[in-house]
Amino acid sequence: MRVFAVILRAGAQPGVTAPRSGSPWARAQLSCALYPVFMEYRLLGRSGLQVSALSFGVATFGGSNEFFRAWGETQVEEARRMVDLCIDAGVNLFDTANGYSDGVAEEILGKALLGKRDKVLISTKAFFPVGSGPNDLGSSRLHILQQVDASLRRLGTDRIDIYHMHGFDALTPVEETLDTLNSLVHAGKLRYIACSNFSGWHLMKSLAASDRHGWTRYVAHQVYYSLISREYEWELMPLGLDQGVGALIWSPLGWGRLTGKLRRGQPLPKVSRLHKTAESGPPVDDEHLFRVVDAIDAIAKQTGKSVPQIALNWLLQRPSVSSVIVGARNEEQLKQNLQAEGWNLNPDQVARLDAASATTPVYPYWWQRAVKFRNPPPV
């Protein structure tokens, strides 16, 4: 379900007449000339929480180790400016994790949000190792309780709006994990819970346990999904639509491959996180990548939009997507990414991108597509 809001500020295209008194337009601040900027707000899964269609991921904050330095090294002052840019554009969701730059990203985000905390939603996560001890990872009661309190301290807040299990822990009973998360919701430390990088059966087993015991359910699933990697559509998208679990999209530019800088027969640009992170990211066949980029380039000429903006906008039109998490190495990159919202590719352009990015799914999904008269695909 989609809910639209309008934010008025200087800098967008003029020429829109405000509707009658009492509408959202009339209630907006009109101290400057009428320059409408549209930010779409969507319900997060089967919850009452509204999140901006674009959200801001702060994995680029900190750069405390070699892996995350390849993403970015944003420090507090620039982080404040980037947060303000997002808020001015209507972004209300900021995403981080306890493991981003060893917790430094949470600290910087907390400082950047000083005085603005009540205007925004914060999403963070736990699962990956944060130490060398046997209990310094996973989704056990002990680890979750420790990490929630640690994240609250680093963020400088008394609650986390969306708390994710960053991966599935097959060694901890789902009942232990969900009972712990449920207790933290009732204690007021967490508002909503979510998961990330789960398989279909991981998510369904967790939802069934919550339903059976009357515990808080996962309302969102943070997933990898892009024009060059559409596996999310095979099972997780139908599951999300069926069970009311909204998708929060991470790495929507295909692990930095849809920036517009990668071209056939050309070396990687000098400034690219792929130099140090390609092996740890999702594999993509070069020919598949360039076939998609060619299709995007053709649409870029039609629309005047950039390659990243087109790739992001395509995602915004997919079923089950609650918010697309954009990152940015600097303010200019952030401004460009934020312009992916407020317009739509037309149906013909979407169809051309669908065709260029299509791949044959693995079993049993290719078989199910052969009997789509009883298994209709979500897209």
Secondary structure, 3 states (H helix, E strand, C coil): CEEEEEEECCCCCCCCCCCCCCCHHHHCCCCCCCCEEEEEEEECCCCCCEEECEEEECCCECCCCHHHHCCCCECHHHHHHHHHHHHHHCCCEEECCCCHHHHHHHHHHHHHCCCCHHHCEEEEEECCCCCCCCCCCCCCHHHHHHHHHHHHHHHCCCCEEEEEECCCCCCCCHHHHHHHHHHHHHCCCEEEEEEECCCHHHHHHHHHHHHHHCCCCEEEEEEECECCECHHHCCHHHHHHHHCCEEEEECCCCCCCCCCCCCCCCCCCCCCCHHHHHHHCCCCCHHHHHHHHHHHHHHHHHHCCCHHHHHHHHHHCCCCEEEEEECCCCHHHHHHHHCCCCCCCCHHHHHHHHHHHCCCCCCCHHHHHHCCCCCCCCC
